[in-house]
C-alpha cells in the first residue's frame, strides 16, 4: 500500500504476520448448517503475530528444525521426510509430532512475540448469514468475514512505527493483494475517526506460504494452541504461551458487553471465563 509519509522521522519498522485457524464453512450445498460436523470447526480465528526481529526468529527456528531433523530419534517419522513437505520443510502444529511440537513450544516464549487474535463463533455467523440472505438474497462470502477481521485486528496497530510490513498467509491461489490493502486502509481510517489521530504510515503488504515465513509458522502455533482451547477445552498449550497473547477479542461472547469479551493482561483468559464454543 503506497500511502507514504516522508514526514515521519521514526525509523522503526513493525513486522506483522497474519494467519488463521479453523475454517469458514457454514452451510452445505443445500443450505444446511454444518458447524461442528466432521472436519468443520466451531470457531474461526484470525491472528497477528508481531515480531521485533523476524530474521533472528527465522534463524532460531531453522536451527531447531535442522537439529531435530539430524536427531536419529526422528529418522523414521513420516513428517520428517523431505518428500512429506511437512516438518522437513516447515513447522506446522497440526502436522508436527508431539515431541517436535514440545520443542517448538519451548522456543516460542523466547522470541519476543506479541500476538493479537480476533475470534468469531460460527453459529453466530450462520445466523447473521441467514438474516442477510433473507434481506438481500445473497450470503456473505468467506472473504467478507476474513477482511472484516483484518480491519478489527489491525485498526490499533498501524500508527505505532515509522513503517509497517504485514505478511499474510496466502489463502487459495490468489494473494488478494488489493482486497487486503483495502481492508488495511479501512482499519487505518477507522482508527483515525475514533481517536482523531492521523495514522499516515507507509504500510507494505505481502502474501506468502508458511514455509517461506518463520513469522507465519509462529502465528500458526499460537493459533493452534488457542483453537485447541476453544474447540476442545484443552488449555495446557495455551497456558504455555498465554503471556505472549496481548489481546484476544471474542467477538460473539456478548453476555456481558455488546462488542464481545476482550481478554488481555487486565482480564486474562481462563477456562472458567471462556464461554464454550457451542451456544
C-alpha positions in Angstrom: 0.0 0.0 0.0 1.6 3.2 -1.2 0.4 5.6 1.5 3.8 7.0 2.2 4.8 9.6 4.8 8.1 11.4 4.4 7.2 13.5 7.5 7.6 10.5 9.8 11.0 10.6 11.4 10.6 7.2 13.3 12.9 4.6 11.6 11.3 1.7 13.4 9.7 -0.9 11.2 7.0 -3.2 12.7 6.7 -6.7 11.2 3.3 -8.4 11.4 2.4 -11.9 10.3 -1.3 -12.8 9.9 -2.7 -16.3 9.8 -6.0 -18.1 10.5 -7.3 -21.1 12.4 -10.5 -23.0 11.8 -12.5 -22.7 8.6 -15.2 -20.5 7.3 -17.6 -23.3 6.2 -21.1 -22.6 7.5 -23.5 -24.4 5.2 -23.6 -27.4 2.9 -24.9 -27.1 -0.7 -28.4 -27.4 0.4 -28.1 -24.6 2.9 -27.9 -26.8 6.0 -25.7 -25.6 8.9 -22.6 -27.8 9.0 -20.9 -26.3 12.1 -19.4 -28.9 14.4 -19.7 -31.8 11.8 -16.7 -33.8 10.8 -13.9 -31.5 9.6 -15.8 -28.3 10.2 -14.7 -26.0 13.1 -17.0 -24.2 15.6 -14.9 -21.1 15.6 -12.8 -19.1 13.2 -9.8 -17.1 14.3 -7.6 -14.6 12.7 -4.3 -13.8 14.5 -1.5 -11.3 14.0 2.0 -12.0 15.4 4.3 -9.0 15.9 8.0 -9.8 15.8 10.7 -7.3 16.5 13.4 -9.4 14.9 11.9 -11.7 12.3 15.3 -12.6 10.8 16.5 -13.7 14.2 13.3 -15.7 14.8 13.8 -17.4 11.4 17.4 -18.3 12.3 16.4 -19.8 15.6 13.5 -21.8 14.2 15.7 -23.1 11.4 18.4 -24.1 13.8 15.8 -26.0 15.9 14.4 -27.7 12.8 17.7 -28.8 11.4 18.7 -30.1 14.9 15.6 -32.2 15.1 16.0 -33.5 11.6 19.5 -34.6 12.5 18.3 -36.5 15.6 18.3 -40.3 15.0 15.2 -40.5 17.2 13.1 -38.9 14.3 14.7 -40.9 11.5 11.6 -42.9 10.6 9.0 -40.3 11.3 7.0 -39.7 8.1 6.5 -36.0 8.7 10.3 -35.6 9.0 11.0 -37.0 5.5 11.7 -34.4 2.7 9.0 -36.0 0.5 6.3 -35.2 3.0 6.6 -31.4 2.7 5.8 -31.2 6.4 8.2 -30.8 9.3 11.2 -31.4 7.0 10.2 -28.1 5.3 8.5 -26.1 8.0 6.9 -26.2 11.5 3.1 -26.7 11.4 1.5 -27.5 14.7 -1.2 -29.8 13.2 1.4 -31.9 11.3 4.3 -31.9 13.8 4.6 -35.0 16.0 4.2 -34.2 19.8 7.9 -34.4 20.5 8.6 -31.8 17.8 5.7 -29.7 19.0 7.1 -29.6 22.5 10.4 -28.3 21.4 8.7 -25.5 19.4 6.6 -24.6 22.3 9.8 -24.4 24.4 11.3 -22.0 22.0 8.4 -19.7 21.2 8.3 -17.7 24.5 11.9 -16.7 24.0 11.3 -15.0 20.6 9.7 -11.8 21.9 6.4 -12.4 20.1 3.3 -10.4 20.7 0.0 -11.9 19.5 -3.5 -10.5 19.0 -6.4 -12.6 17.9 -10.0 -11.9 16.8 -12.5 -14.8 17.1 -15.8 -15.4 15.5 -18.2 -18.1 16.7 -19.6 -19.7 13.6 -23.1 -20.4 15.0 -23.5 -16.6 15.3 -22.0 -16.1 11.8 -24.5 -18.6 10.4 -27.4 -16.7 12.0 -26.1 -13.5 10.5 -25.7 -15.1 7.1 -29.3 -16.4 7.2 -30.6 -12.9 8.0 -28.6 -11.4 5.2 -29.9 -13.9 2.8 -33.5 -13.2 3.7 -32.9 -9.5 3.1 -30.6 -9.5 0.1 -30.9 -12.9 -1.4 -27.2 -13.4 -1.0 -25.0 -14.9 1.7 -21.7 -13.1 2.8 -18.6 -14.7 1.3 -15.8 -16.1 3.3 -13.6 -13.2 2.2 -16.1 -10.8 3.7 -15.7 -12.4 7.1 -11.9 -12.6 6.7 -11.5 -9.0 5.6 -13.7 -7.8 8.4 -11.4 -9.4 11.0 -8.4 -7.9 9.3 -9.9 -4.5 9.9 -10.6 -5.3 13.5 -7.2 -6.8 14.2 -5.1 -4.1 12.7 -7.0 -1.0 13.5 -5.0 -0.1 16.6 -1.6 -1.4 15.4 -0.7 0.7 12.3 0.2 4.0 14.0 3.0 2.9 16.3 6.0 2.7 14.0 7.6 4.5 11.0 6.6 1.7 8.7 4.5 -1.4 8.8 5.2 -4.6 6.9 2.4 -7.1 7.0 2.7 -10.7 5.7 -0.5 -12.6 5.2 -0.7 -16.4 4.9 -1.9 -17.0 1.4 -5.5 -18.2 1.1 -6.1 -20.3 -2.0 -4.3 -19.5 -5.3 -4.8 -15.7 -5.2 -2.8 -13.3 -2.9 -5.8 -10.9 -2.9 -3.4 -8.0 -2.7 -5.9 -5.2 -3.5 -8.6 -6.6 -1.1 -6.1 -6.8 1.8 -4.8 -3.4 1.1 -8.3 -2.0 1.1 -9.1 -3.7 4.4 -5.9 -2.3 6.0 -6.8 1.2 4.7 -10.2 0.9 6.2 -8.7 -0.2 9.5 -6.4 2.9 9.4 -9.4 5.2 8.7 -11.4 3.7 11.5 -8.6 4.4 13.9 -8.4 8.0 12.8 -12.1 8.5 13.1 -12.2 7.0 16.6 -9.1 8.8 18.1 -8.8 11.8 15.8 -5.2 11.0 15.2 -3.6 10.9 11.8 -2.1 7.5 11.2 -0.3 8.1 7.9 2.4 5.4 7.9 3.7 3.6 4.9 2.4 0.0 5.0 3.7 -2.8 2.8 1.5 -5.8 2.3 3.0 -9.2 1.4 1.5 -12.7 0.8 3.4 -15.9 1.5 3.0 -19.5 2.2 4.2 -20.7 5.6 7.4 -22.4 4.6 8.6 -19.0 3.3 8.0 -17.2 6.6 9.1 -18.0 10.1 6.6 -15.4 11.3 3.7 -17.3 9.8 4.9 -20.6 11.3 5.0 -18.8 14.7 1.5 -17.4 14.2 0.3 -20.9 13.3 1.5 -22.3 16.6 -0.1 -19.6 18.7 -3.5 -20.0 16.9 -3.3 -23.8 17.1 -2.9 -23.6 20.9 -5.8 -21.1 21.2 -8.1 -23.1 18.9 -7.5 -26.3 20.9 -8.6 -24.3 24.0 -11.8 -23.1 22.3 -12.7 -26.2 20.4 -11.7 -28.9 23.0 -11.4 -27.1 26.3 -7.7 -28.1 26.3 -5.8 -25.3 27.9 -2.3 -26.7 28.5 -0.9 -25.5 25.2 -2.5 -22.1 25.6 -1.1 -21.7 29.1 2.4 -22.2 27.8 2.0 -19.1 25.5 -0.5 -17.1 27.5 1.9 -14.2 28.4 2.5 -13.6 24.7 -1.2 -13.1 23.9 -1.6 -9.4 24.2 -5.3 -9.2 23.2 -7.9 -11.9 22.4 -11.2 -10.5 21.1 -14.0 -13.0 21.4 -16.5 -11.0 19.4 -19.5 -13.2 19.8 -19.4 -13.7 23.5 -21.8 -10.9 24.3 -23.2 -12.0 27.6 -21.6 -9.0 29.3 -20.8 -6.5 26.6 -22.4 -5.8 23.2 -19.0 -5.8 21.4 -17.8 -9.1 22.9 -15.4 -10.2 25.5 -11.8 -8.9 25.3 -9.0 -10.7 27.1 -5.7 -9.0 28.0 -3.3 -8.6 30.9 -6.1 -6.9 32.9 -8.6 -9.6 32.1 -6.7 -12.9 31.4 -8.4 -15.6 29.5 -9.1 -18.7 31.7 -11.1 -21.9 31.3 -13.5 -20.5 33.9 -14.2 -17.3 32.0 -14.3 -18.7 28.5 -17.8 -19.3 27.1 -18.0 -22.8 25.4 -17.7 -22.8 21.6 -21.3 -24.1 21.4 -24.2 -21.8 22.1 
